[in-house]
Amino acid sequence: MHRSATALTPPPPLVAIAERRRIGEMLRERALLQADLLRLVLRRCRRVETQRRIDQLTREILMAEIALGGKHTS
């Protein structure tokens, strides 16, 4: 089968709307965590945990955006 014929089809509109909402929530959470990270100068352990969560959210956001076939906002 030709490569273009095997391309992913876009998700149904309601699924896409729900996924975009979830992406928005993850972006907001990541922004809050990044702000917290700036305040956590002395608490190394918590800072490392916060950075891990930010990295995880970034990967999840990117994968969700790719699945939707949209632009990458992260």
SULRACOR-V577897 format. One record per residue. N is the residue number from 1. RES is the residue in three letters. SS is DSSP state (alpha for helix, beta for strand, coil for the rest). D_FIRST is the distance of its C-alpha to the first C-alpha in Angstrom with 1 decimal. Layout:
{{N:RES:SS:D_FIRST} {N:RES:SS:D_FIRST}}
This chain:
{{1:MET:coil:0.0} {2:HIS:coil:3.8} {3:ARG:alpha:6.4} {4:SER:alpha:8.5} {5:ALA:alpha:6.6} {6:THR:alpha:7.1} {7:ALA:coil:10.5} {8:LEU:coil:13.5} {9:THR:coil:15.3} {10:PRO:coil:19.0} {11:PRO:coil:21.3} {12:PRO:coil:23.8} {13:PRO:alpha:26.9} {14:LEU:alpha:29.3} {15:VAL:alpha:27.2} {16:ALA:alpha:26.7} {17:ILE:alpha:30.5} {18:ALA:alpha:31.4} {19:GLU:alpha:29.2} {20:ARG:alpha:30.8} {21:ARG:alpha:34.2} {22:ARG:alpha:33.5} {23:ILE:alpha:32.4} {24:GLY:alpha:35.7} {25:GLU:alpha:37.7} {26:MET:alpha:36.3} {27:LEU:alpha:37.1} {28:ARG:alpha:40.6} {29:GLU:alpha:41.1} {30:ARG:alpha:40.0} {31:ALA:alpha:42.4} {32:LEU:alpha:45.2} {33:LEU:alpha:44.5} {34:GLN:alpha:44.6} {35:ALA:alpha:47.9} {36:ASP:alpha:49.2} {37:LEU:alpha:48.2} {38:LEU:alpha:50.5} {39:ARG:alpha:53.4} {40:LEU:coil:52.8} {41:VAL:coil:54.3} {42:LEU:coil:56.5} {43:ARG:coil:54.6} {44:ARG:alpha:52.2} {45:CYS:alpha:50.8} {46:ARG:alpha:49.9} {47:ARG:alpha:48.6} {48:VAL:alpha:46.1} {49:GLU:alpha:45.0} {50:THR:alpha:44.6} {51:GLN:alpha:42.5} {52:ARG:alpha:40.2} {53:ARG:alpha:39.7} {54:ILE:alpha:39.0} {55:ASP:alpha:36.4} {56:GLN:alpha:34.8} {57:LEU:alpha:34.8} {58:THR:alpha:33.3} {59:ARG:alpha:30.3} {60:GLU:alpha:29.9} {61:ILE:alpha:30.2} {62:LEU:alpha:27.6} {63:MET:alpha:25.1} {64:ALA:alpha:25.9} {65:GLU:alpha:25.6} {66:ILE:alpha:22.2} {67:ALA:alpha:21.1} {68:LEU:alpha:22.5} {69:GLY:coil:20.8} {70:GLY:coil:24.3} {71:LYS:coil:26.7} {72:HIS:coil:28.2} {73:THR:coil:31.9} {74:SER:coil:32.9}}
